[in-house]
């Protein structure tokens, strides 16, 4: 049994904690709120406000899955740089730092064109990508680490594209230009994090960077059209070549993790069915 500390116990963190507990591991967690899955040792606190309260005994793996309290440069700096560094400083005062899994975003790739993957140099233009890249670099200098960059996450409770498709079909919004869309189901985010955590706990040689995306991608217009039709609506889209970046995961392509929802149809079908009350969320 290993001891894993998860900083950030939102949707992904809670899902990961449940899977680690099911495998017999001990899981401690830090979050601002008071709720945690049964079996998790919770240390409720806001890491942006000062020194961390930590488990008194050694931690074998640290997982950081932060969410900013506000979507601004200051909010990102607090969540992705100051809070993790506060945590690492506090933990380093108690023990040698364990390996780290840090959840980042494909926003660090910026507005590139064509295929990008783990070998593509990052080129962020906006504050979110710049702060995340700075956090990746700073945290990776402190201890052994795997950064996991997720593309757009969809799944239970994430209905933005579904609602957008309906508005477009009703003529309430103008049709966007054709672009590549890159996404990954929430359950595959949890599964991929579990695979990376298992690798570190088993003593495998883990890569410094993993991209988390479904590798199928597609045109945003095709996804929106399909989502509209699943809601009984029609949405006409032009035959237009997509612009932007098409994100690929070499880690997944090489067989290190098998996606539960490759592409978007099966995953979104479950989300739509759950929303209609005919199936459990997934």
BALOBA-1460 file (C-alpha; in Angstrom, 3 decimals):
// residues 282
<rec num="1" residu="x" x="0.000" y="0.000" z="0.000"/>
<rec num="2" residu="x" x="1.320" y="3.417" z="-1.005"/>
<rec num="3" residu="x" x="0.392" y="6.823" z="0.364"/>
<rec num="4" residu="x" x="-0.781" y="9.333" z="-2.255"/>
<rec num="5" residu="x" x="-1.480" y="13.006" z="-1.534"/>
<rec num="6" residu="x" x="-3.871" y="14.706" z="-3.970"/>
<rec num="7" residu="x" x="-3.957" y="18.509" z="-3.948"/>
<rec num="8" residu="x" x="-7.219" y="19.548" z="-5.565"/>
<rec num="9" residu="x" x="-10.154" y="17.248" z="-4.911"/>
<rec num="10" residu="x" x="-12.599" y="18.359" z="-7.574"/>
<rec num="11" residu="x" x="-14.169" y="16.086" z="-10.166"/>
<rec num="12" residu="x" x="-10.926" y="14.582" z="-11.476"/>
<rec num="13" residu="x" x="-9.231" y="14.440" z="-8.093"/>
<rec num="14" residu="x" x="-12.201" y="12.709" z="-6.472"/>
<rec num="15" residu="x" x="-12.419" y="10.189" z="-9.305"/>
<rec num="16" residu="x" x="-8.722" y="9.419" z="-9.035"/>
<rec num="17" residu="x" x="-8.942" y="9.109" z="-5.238"/>
<rec num="18" residu="x" x="-11.760" y="6.566" z="-5.518"/>
<rec num="19" residu="x" x="-9.772" y="4.416" z="-7.952"/>
<rec num="20" residu="x" x="-6.629" y="4.534" z="-5.829"/>
<rec num="21" residu="x" x="-8.596" y="3.621" z="-2.707"/>
<rec num="22" residu="x" x="-10.186" y="0.709" z="-4.562"/>
<rec num="23" residu="x" x="-6.671" y="-0.610" z="-5.236"/>
<rec num="24" residu="x" x="-5.910" y="-0.552" z="-1.514"/>
<rec num="25" residu="x" x="-3.786" y="2.596" z="-1.402"/>
<rec num="26" residu="x" x="-3.959" y="5.210" z="1.307"/>
<rec num="27" residu="x" x="-5.144" y="8.582" z="-0.014"/>
<rec num="28" residu="x" x="-4.830" y="11.953" z="1.666"/>
<rec num="29" residu="x" x="-6.148" y="15.104" z="0.007"/>
<rec num="30" residu="x" x="-6.166" y="18.872" z="0.211"/>
<rec num="31" residu="x" x="-9.070" y="21.019" z="-0.913"/>
<rec num="32" residu="x" x="-10.751" y="24.268" z="0.071"/>
<rec num="33" residu="x" x="-14.067" y="22.570" z="0.875"/>
<rec num="34" residu="x" x="-15.041" y="19.883" z="3.357"/>
<rec num="35" residu="x" x="-16.312" y="17.098" z="1.075"/>
<rec num="36" residu="x" x="-14.270" y="14.052" z="0.122"/>
<rec num="37" residu="x" x="-14.921" y="10.479" z="-1.009"/>
<rec num="38" residu="x" x="-15.259" y="7.974" z="1.823"/>
<rec num="39" residu="x" x="-11.839" y="6.777" z="2.938"/>
<rec num="40" residu="x" x="-9.922" y="9.924" z="1.968"/>
<rec num="41" residu="x" x="-8.016" y="11.682" z="4.772"/>
<rec num="42" residu="x" x="-8.942" y="15.310" z="4.119"/>
<rec num="43" residu="x" x="-6.829" y="18.330" z="5.092"/>
<rec num="44" residu="x" x="-9.193" y="21.200" z="4.325"/>
<rec num="45" residu="x" x="-7.347" y="24.446" z="3.571"/>
<rec num="46" residu="x" x="-6.678" y="27.077" z="0.922"/>
<rec num="47" residu="x" x="-3.096" y="26.704" z="-0.258"/>
<rec num="48" residu="x" x="-3.141" y="30.232" z="-1.699"/>
<rec num="49" residu="x" x="-3.380" y="31.636" z="1.834"/>
<rec num="50" residu="x" x="-0.234" y="30.187" z="3.392"/>
<rec num="51" residu="x" x="1.612" y="27.149" z="4.677"/>
<rec num="52" residu="x" x="0.065" y="23.749" z="4.085"/>
<rec num="53" residu="x" x="-1.311" y="21.368" z="6.709"/>
<rec num="54" residu="x" x="0.003" y="17.962" z="5.759"/>
<rec num="55" residu="x" x="-0.167" y="14.317" z="6.801"/>
<rec num="56" residu="x" x="2.475" y="13.657" z="9.456"/>
<rec num="57" residu="x" x="3.845" y="10.534" z="7.771"/>
<rec num="58" residu="x" x="5.637" y="10.152" z="4.415"/>
<rec num="59" residu="x" x="3.903" y="10.610" z="1.084"/>
<rec num="60" residu="x" x="4.952" y="8.336" z="-1.816"/>
<rec num="61" residu="x" x="3.345" y="10.287" z="-4.669"/>
<rec num="62" residu="x" x="1.965" y="13.807" z="-4.988"/>
<rec num="63" residu="x" x="-0.778" y="14.665" z="-7.502"/>
<rec num="64" residu="x" x="-1.656" y="18.322" z="-8.123"/>
<rec num="65" residu="x" x="-4.972" y="19.048" z="-9.871"/>
<rec num="66" residu="x" x="-5.690" y="22.712" z="-9.203"/>
<rec num="67" residu="x" x="-8.616" y="24.888" z="-10.313"/>
<rec num="68" residu="x" x="-8.385" y="28.692" z="-10.238"/>
<rec num="69" residu="x" x="-10.917" y="30.521" z="-8.082"/>
<rec num="70" residu="x" x="-11.128" y="33.173" z="-10.810"/>
<rec num="71" residu="x" x="-10.262" y="33.064" z="-14.500"/>
<rec num="72" residu="x" x="-7.720" y="35.862" z="-14.575"/>
<rec num="73" residu="x" x="-3.935" y="36.024" z="-14.639"/>
<rec num="74" residu="x" x="-3.879" y="36.544" z="-10.883"/>
<rec num="75" residu="x" x="-6.236" y="33.616" z="-10.366"/>
<rec num="76" residu="x" x="-4.012" y="31.372" z="-12.457"/>
<rec num="77" residu="x" x="-0.844" y="32.517" z="-10.686"/>
<rec num="78" residu="x" x="-2.393" y="31.696" z="-7.305"/>
<rec num="79" residu="x" x="-3.730" y="28.304" z="-8.336"/>
<rec num="80" residu="x" x="-0.951" y="26.956" z="-10.532"/>
<rec num="81" residu="x" x="2.224" y="28.560" z="-9.171"/>
<rec num="82" residu="x" x="1.865" y="29.939" z="-5.652"/>
<rec num="83" residu="x" x="-0.324" y="27.200" z="-4.187"/>
<rec num="84" residu="x" x="1.753" y="24.280" z="-5.556"/>
<rec num="85" residu="x" x="5.023" y="25.918" z="-4.501"/>
<rec num="86" residu="x" x="3.612" y="26.513" z="-1.007"/>
<rec num="87" residu="x" x="2.715" y="22.834" z="-0.881"/>
<rec num="88" residu="x" x="6.129" y="21.679" z="-2.102"/>
<rec num="89" residu="x" x="7.928" y="23.932" z="0.395"/>
<rec num="90" residu="x" x="5.844" y="22.555" z="3.270"/>
<rec num="91" residu="x" x="6.260" y="18.950" z="2.176"/>
<rec num="92" residu="x" x="10.016" y="19.383" z="1.619"/>
<rec num="93" residu="x" x="10.344" y="20.478" z="5.244"/>
<rec num="94" residu="x" x="9.021" y="17.057" z="6.305"/>
<rec num="95" residu="x" x="10.521" y="14.621" z="3.800"/>
<rec num="96" residu="x" x="12.412" y="14.280" z="0.519"/>
<rec num="97" residu="x" x="9.968" y="15.318" z="-2.184"/>
<rec num="98" residu="x" x="8.205" y="12.361" z="-3.833"/>
<rec num="99" residu="x" x="7.460" y="12.124" z="-7.557"/>
<rec num="100" residu="x" x="4.832" y="14.556" z="-8.764"/>
<rec num="101" residu="x" x="1.976" y="14.335" z="-11.264"/>
<rec num="102" residu="x" x="0.867" y="17.824" z="-12.330"/>
<rec num="103" residu="x" x="-2.296" y="18.411" z="-14.360"/>
<rec num="104" residu="x" x="-1.847" y="21.108" z="-16.990"/>
<rec num="105" residu="x" x="-3.559" y="21.993" z="-20.256"/>
<rec num="106" residu="x" x="-2.887" y="21.922" z="-23.994"/>
<rec num="107" residu="x" x="-3.330" y="25.704" z="-23.773"/>
<rec num="108" residu="x" x="0.470" y="25.791" z="-23.442"/>
<rec num="109" residu="x" x="0.702" y="24.919" z="-27.158"/>
<rec num="110" residu="x" x="-0.849" y="28.280" z="-28.012"/>
<rec num="111" residu="x" x="-2.411" y="29.048" z="-31.382"/>
<rec num="112" residu="x" x="-0.315" y="26.695" z="-33.475"/>
<rec num="113" residu="x" x="-1.446" y="25.134" z="-36.756"/>
<rec num="114" residu="x" x="-1.409" y="21.458" z="-37.700"/>
<rec num="115" residu="x" x="-0.503" y="18.413" z="-35.639"/>
<rec num="116" residu="x" x="1.005" y="18.866" z="-32.175"/>
<rec num="117" residu="x" x="2.044" y="16.265" z="-29.593"/>
<rec num="118" residu="x" x="4.479" y="15.740" z="-26.704"/>
<rec num="119" residu="x" x="7.419" y="16.650" z="-28.960"/>
<rec num="120" residu="x" x="5.958" y="20.004" z="-30.078"/>
<rec num="121" residu="x" x="7.564" y="23.040" z="-28.393"/>
<rec num="122" residu="x" x="4.993" y="25.053" z="-26.425"/>
<rec num="123" residu="x" x="4.137" y="28.530" z="-27.676"/>
<rec num="124" residu="x" x="1.483" y="30.121" z="-25.464"/>
<rec num="125" residu="x" x="0.214" y="33.612" z="-26.283"/>
<rec num="126" residu="x" x="-2.464" y="34.033" z="-23.591"/>
<rec num="127" residu="x" x="-1.942" y="34.344" z="-19.840"/>
<rec num="128" residu="x" x="-3.438" y="30.942" z="-19.064"/>
<rec num="129" residu="x" x="-0.978" y="29.053" z="-21.248"/>
<rec num="130" residu="x" x="1.945" y="31.206" z="-20.103"/>
<rec num="131" residu="x" x="1.215" y="30.651" z="-16.404"/>
<rec num="132" residu="x" x="0.677" y="26.910" z="-16.879"/>
<rec num="133" residu="x" x="3.952" y="26.585" z="-18.781"/>
<rec num="134" residu="x" x="5.795" y="28.504" z="-16.065"/>
<rec num="135" residu="x" x="4.249" y="26.184" z="-13.463"/>
<rec num="136" residu="x" x="5.246" y="23.069" z="-15.422"/>
<rec num="137" residu="x" x="8.828" y="24.274" z="-15.655"/>
<rec num="138" residu="x" x="9.125" y="25.428" z="-12.041"/>
<rec num="139" residu="x" x="7.583" y="22.321" z="-10.487"/>
<rec num="140" residu="x" x="9.642" y="20.005" z="-12.677"/>
<rec num="141" residu="x" x="12.837" y="21.549" z="-11.317"/>
<rec num="142" residu="x" x="11.836" y="20.658" z="-7.760"/>
<rec num="143" residu="x" x="11.305" y="16.901" z="-8.077"/>
<rec num="144" residu="x" x="10.762" y="14.084" z="-10.556"/>
<rec num="145" residu="x" x="7.527" y="14.846" z="-12.348"/>
<rec num="146" residu="x" x="5.087" y="13.938" z="-15.079"/>
<rec num="147" residu="x" x="3.072" y="16.807" z="-16.494"/>
<rec num="148" residu="x" x="-0.277" y="15.726" z="-17.982"/>
<rec num="149" residu="x" x="-1.685" y="18.227" z="-20.482"/>
<rec num="150" residu="x" x="-5.383" y="17.662" z="-21.107"/>
<rec num="151" residu="x" x="-7.265" y="18.980" z="-24.102"/>
<rec num="152" residu="x" x="-10.951" y="19.987" z="-23.811"/>
<rec num="153" residu="x" x="-12.653" y="17.831" z="-21.179"/>
<rec num="154" residu="x" x="-16.253" y="16.738" z="-21.686"/>
<rec num="155" residu="x" x="-18.524" y="14.354" z="-19.808"/>
<rec num="156" residu="x" x="-21.121" y="14.379" z="-17.053"/>
<rec num="157" residu="x" x="-22.010" y="17.922" z="-16.018"/>
<rec num="158" residu="x" x="-20.100" y="19.478" z="-18.917"/>
<rec num="159" residu="x" x="-22.789" y="20.494" z="-21.393"/>
<rec num="160" residu="x" x="-21.347" y="23.623" z="-23.007"/>
<rec num="161" residu="x" x="-20.972" y="22.144" z="-26.508"/>
<rec num="162" residu="x" x="-24.341" y="20.389" z="-26.312"/>
<rec num="163" residu="x" x="-26.084" y="23.661" z="-25.477"/>
<rec num="164" residu="x" x="-24.101" y="25.525" z="-28.123"/>
<rec num="165" residu="x" x="-25.191" y="23.047" z="-30.804"/>
<rec num="166" residu="x" x="-28.836" y="23.598" z="-29.868"/>
<rec num="167" residu="x" x="-28.494" y="27.389" z="-29.994"/>
<rec num="168" residu="x" x="-26.808" y="27.204" z="-33.393"/>
<rec num="169" residu="x" x="-29.536" y="24.946" z="-34.788"/>
<rec num="170" residu="x" x="-32.181" y="27.400" z="-33.575"/>
<rec num="171" residu="x" x="-30.336" y="30.294" z="-35.211"/>
<rec num="172" residu="x" x="-29.558" y="31.998" z="-31.914"/>
<rec num="173" residu="x" x="-25.824" y="32.176" z="-32.635"/>
<rec num="174" residu="x" x="-23.696" y="32.606" z="-35.731"/>
<rec num="175" residu="x" x="-21.934" y="29.471" z="-36.955"/>
<rec num="176" residu="x" x="-18.224" y="29.509" z="-35.984"/>
<rec num="177" residu="x" x="-15.401" y="29.037" z="-38.479"/>
<rec num="178" residu="x" x="-14.212" y="25.483" z="-39.051"/>
<rec num="179" residu="x" x="-11.485" y="24.476" z="-36.581"/>
<rec num="180" residu="x" x="-9.982" y="21.325" z="-35.205"/>
<rec num="181" residu="x" x="-11.573" y="20.365" z="-31.907"/>
<rec num="182" residu="x" x="-9.599" y="18.310" z="-29.418"/>
<rec num="183" residu="x" x="-11.260" y="16.664" z="-26.455"/>
<rec num="184" residu="x" x="-11.150" y="13.838" z="-23.944"/>
<rec num="185" residu="x" x="-13.866" y="12.326" z="-21.774"/>
<rec num="186" residu="x" x="-13.743" y="12.993" z="-18.048"/>
<rec num="187" residu="x" x="-13.545" y="9.253" z="-17.315"/>
<rec num="188" residu="x" x="-10.496" y="8.951" z="-19.583"/>
<rec num="189" residu="x" x="-8.857" y="11.864" z="-17.759"/>
<rec num="190" residu="x" x="-9.236" y="9.947" z="-14.501"/>
<rec num="191" residu="x" x="-8.092" y="6.698" z="-16.135"/>
<rec num="192" residu="x" x="-5.024" y="8.312" z="-17.657"/>
<rec num="193" residu="x" x="-4.055" y="9.927" z="-14.344"/>
<rec num="194" residu="x" x="-4.477" y="6.561" z="-12.655"/>
<rec num="195" residu="x" x="-2.193" y="4.947" z="-15.240"/>
<rec num="196" residu="x" x="0.495" y="7.588" z="-14.691"/>
<rec num="197" residu="x" x="0.185" y="7.295" z="-10.908"/>
<rec num="198" residu="x" x="0.409" y="3.493" z="-11.121"/>
<rec num="199" residu="x" x="3.560" y="3.810" z="-13.203"/>
<rec num="200" residu="x" x="5.300" y="5.979" z="-10.627"/>
<rec num="201" residu="x" x="4.171" y="3.761" z="-7.737"/>
<rec num="202" residu="x" x="5.445" y="0.662" z="-9.557"/>
<rec num="203" residu="x" x="8.867" y="2.217" z="-10.107"/>
<rec num="204" residu="x" x="8.521" y="2.520" z="-13.884"/>
<rec num="205" residu="x" x="10.538" y="5.083" z="-15.817"/>
<rec num="206" residu="x" x="7.843" y="7.662" z="-16.473"/>
<rec num="207" residu="x" x="7.929" y="10.381" z="-19.137"/>
<rec num="208" residu="x" x="8.161" y="14.037" z="-18.121"/>
<rec num="209" residu="x" x="5.174" y="14.917" z="-20.337"/>
<rec num="210" residu="x" x="1.959" y="13.157" z="-21.340"/>
<rec num="211" residu="x" x="-0.722" y="14.666" z="-23.563"/>
<rec num="212" residu="x" x="-4.256" y="13.596" z="-22.716"/>
<rec num="213" residu="x" x="-6.544" y="13.719" z="-25.753"/>
<rec num="214" residu="x" x="-8.645" y="11.214" z="-27.672"/>
<rec num="215" residu="x" x="-6.348" y="11.259" z="-30.756"/>
<rec num="216" residu="x" x="-9.371" y="11.271" z="-33.079"/>
<rec num="217" residu="x" x="-10.342" y="14.900" z="-32.824"/>
<rec num="218" residu="x" x="-12.426" y="16.225" z="-35.676"/>
<rec num="219" residu="x" x="-13.907" y="19.405" z="-37.066"/>
<rec num="220" residu="x" x="-15.816" y="21.493" z="-34.554"/>
<rec num="221" residu="x" x="-18.635" y="21.885" z="-37.123"/>
<rec num="222" residu="x" x="-19.063" y="18.124" z="-37.477"/>
<rec num="223" residu="x" x="-19.204" y="17.675" z="-33.700"/>
<rec num="224" residu="x" x="-21.758" y="20.475" z="-33.365"/>
<rec num="225" residu="x" x="-23.871" y="19.087" z="-36.212"/>
<rec num="226" residu="x" x="-23.867" y="15.611" z="-34.641"/>
<rec num="227" residu="x" x="-24.800" y="17.023" z="-31.232"/>
<rec num="228" residu="x" x="-27.664" y="18.989" z="-32.784"/>
<rec num="229" residu="x" x="-29.030" y="15.881" z="-34.501"/>
<rec num="230" residu="x" x="-28.881" y="13.905" z="-31.262"/>
<rec num="231" residu="x" x="-31.222" y="16.540" z="-29.850"/>
<rec num="232" residu="x" x="-33.660" y="16.243" z="-32.758"/>
<rec num="233" residu="x" x="-32.406" y="19.397" z="-34.468"/>
<rec num="234" residu="x" x="-30.856" y="20.074" z="-37.854"/>
<rec num="235" residu="x" x="-27.728" y="22.135" z="-38.321"/>
<rec num="236" residu="x" x="-26.327" y="22.756" z="-41.793"/>
<rec num="237" residu="x" x="-22.548" y="23.208" z="-41.892"/>
<rec num="238" residu="x" x="-20.254" y="24.121" z="-44.805"/>
<rec num="239" residu="x" x="-17.618" y="21.801" z="-46.252"/>
<rec num="240" residu="x" x="-14.720" y="23.874" z="-44.977"/>
<rec num="241" residu="x" x="-11.223" y="22.708" z="-44.076"/>
<rec num="242" residu="x" x="-10.472" y="23.148" z="-40.352"/>
<rec num="243" residu="x" x="-7.834" y="25.549" z="-39.058"/>
<rec num="244" residu="x" x="-5.928" y="25.447" z="-35.787"/>
<rec num="245" residu="x" x="-4.082" y="22.680" z="-34.020"/>
<rec num="246" residu="x" x="-4.907" y="18.975" z="-34.079"/>
<rec num="247" residu="x" x="-3.631" y="17.488" z="-30.825"/>
<rec num="248" residu="x" x="-2.180" y="13.993" z="-30.637"/>
<rec num="249" residu="x" x="-0.991" y="11.907" z="-27.682"/>
<rec num="250" residu="x" x="2.059" y="9.790" z="-28.407"/>
<rec num="251" residu="x" x="1.690" y="8.223" z="-24.943"/>
<rec num="252" residu="x" x="-1.778" y="6.917" z="-25.785"/>
<rec num="253" residu="x" x="-0.858" y="6.047" z="-29.370"/>
<rec num="254" residu="x" x="2.019" y="3.892" z="-28.083"/>
<rec num="255" residu="x" x="-0.444" y="1.811" z="-26.067"/>
<rec num="256" residu="x" x="0.312" y="2.979" z="-22.527"/>
<rec num="257" residu="x" x="-3.371" y="3.759" z="-21.955"/>
<rec num="258" residu="x" x="-6.506" y="2.531" z="-23.759"/>
<rec num="259" residu="x" x="-9.257" y="5.108" z="-24.102"/>
<rec num="260" residu="x" x="-12.724" y="4.188" z="-22.872"/>
<rec num="261" residu="x" x="-14.252" y="6.772" z="-25.232"/>
<rec num="262" residu="x" x="-12.190" y="7.204" z="-28.409"/>
<rec num="263" residu="x" x="-13.761" y="9.945" z="-30.514"/>
<rec num="264" residu="x" x="-16.729" y="11.843" z="-29.193"/>
<rec num="265" residu="x" x="-19.860" y="9.914" z="-30.203"/>
<rec num="266" residu="x" x="-20.027" y="7.246" z="-27.471"/>
<rec num="267" residu="x" x="-19.037" y="9.649" z="-24.720"/>
<rec num="268" residu="x" x="-21.456" y="12.382" z="-25.737"/>
<rec num="269" residu="x" x="-24.206" y="9.788" z="-26.305"/>
<rec num="270" residu="x" x="-23.883" y="8.803" z="-22.638"/>
<rec num="271" residu="x" x="-23.917" y="12.439" z="-21.531"/>
<rec num="272" residu="x" x="-27.043" y="13.133" z="-23.586"/>
<rec num="273" residu="x" x="-28.776" y="9.998" z="-22.332"/>
<rec num="274" residu="x" x="-27.959" y="10.880" z="-18.734"/>
<rec num="275" residu="x" x="-29.260" y="14.387" z="-19.275"/>
<rec num="276" residu="x" x="-32.546" y="12.910" z="-20.522"/>
<rec num="277" residu="x" x="-32.617" y="10.650" z="-17.474"/>
<rec num="278" residu="x" x="-32.329" y="7.403" z="-19.394"/>
<rec num="279" residu="x" x="-28.832" y="6.337" z="-18.342"/>
<rec num="280" residu="x" x="-26.253" y="7.005" z="-15.654"/>
<rec num="281" residu="x" x="-23.856" y="9.886" z="-16.252"/>
<rec num="282" residu="x" x="-20.568" y="8.998" z="-17.888"/>
